[in-house]
Amino acid sequence: MREDERRLDAVGASPRAVYWGVLVVSGALAVCLAVAGARMLLDPDAPGAWAPLASVGALAGGAVWLVVTWSFHRNYLHVPRPAPHRVRVEEVGGRPAVVVVWRTVFRRQPLLVSVVVVLAGGAWTTALVALDHWAWWVPLLVVAPVLLGLPDRLLELVRPLRLVLTPEGLGTTALDGDAWLDWDDVREIAVVQDDQWAVVRVLPVPRPASWRHRRRARFLPAAAAGEPCVDVPGPALPVDPSAVIAALEHYRATPAARAELAGEAGRRRVLGEVG
């Protein structure tokens, strides 16, 4: 297995010091904006005071951006606690399986930022139109591409994202679609960098007969899936990623042990309580 230098449960490829810097600057700007808006509201006759509507907007904008800053910390710097209750033994397709329910906070935070950008851009455009300003269309240059991507982000969040392990094979209900691979077709478990996070990637033998992939419904078209593989983003794993990887390696290499995945023994191995 190829090792990744970053923590598997981390979001973002930059050093933590960079994210702390972004957090401090973002928080300071949000506080300054909120304080300025509040001062103008409390003393509207002060020299250089803004109009009441602008002051309210500054106060509200600062407060909202503080929430965004908090969400940035939760996504990029907070180390979540293990959540063993997300690893369950359930019936899937009429047969018992070990189901690992993904975390989704690593996807919710960018969605929150997108919503804030769309609302802020809409308010800015409305204000410029009310002032009959010629540049009313400028905010739309930022808002339009973000708005077009929102439906797909929402579709991702309503999907039951999970990793399913059965005695026959493993599959995912993932961000881009559903995938399946039999254990006998698994060649390697790797850790690779993909987008902003490290991914646990299950690689198959050449031309795997069991490989299945069904793309989810999309609002915007996207590139077709590449080479066959089953991917799990590291930040999506609710328990120790090294324990999950060790369990995948064990079942890949030990066919006789795969029957555990029909019951509690498989769940305990995924949690790192066996072996």
Secondary structure, 3 states (H helix, E strand, C coil): CCCCCCCCCCECCCCHHHHHHHHHHHHHHHHHHHHHHHHHHHCCCCCCCCCHHHHHHHHHHHHHHHHHHHHHHHHHCCCCCCCHHHEEEEEECCEEEEEEECCCHHHHHHHHHHHHHHHHHHHHHHHHHHCCCCCCCHHHHHHHHHHHHHHHHHHHHHCCCEEEECCCEEEEECCCEEEEEEHHHEEEEEEEEECCEEEEEEEECCCCCCCEEEECCCCCCCCCCCCCCEEEEHHHCCCCHHHHHHHHHHHHHCHHHHHHHHCHHHHHHHCCCCC
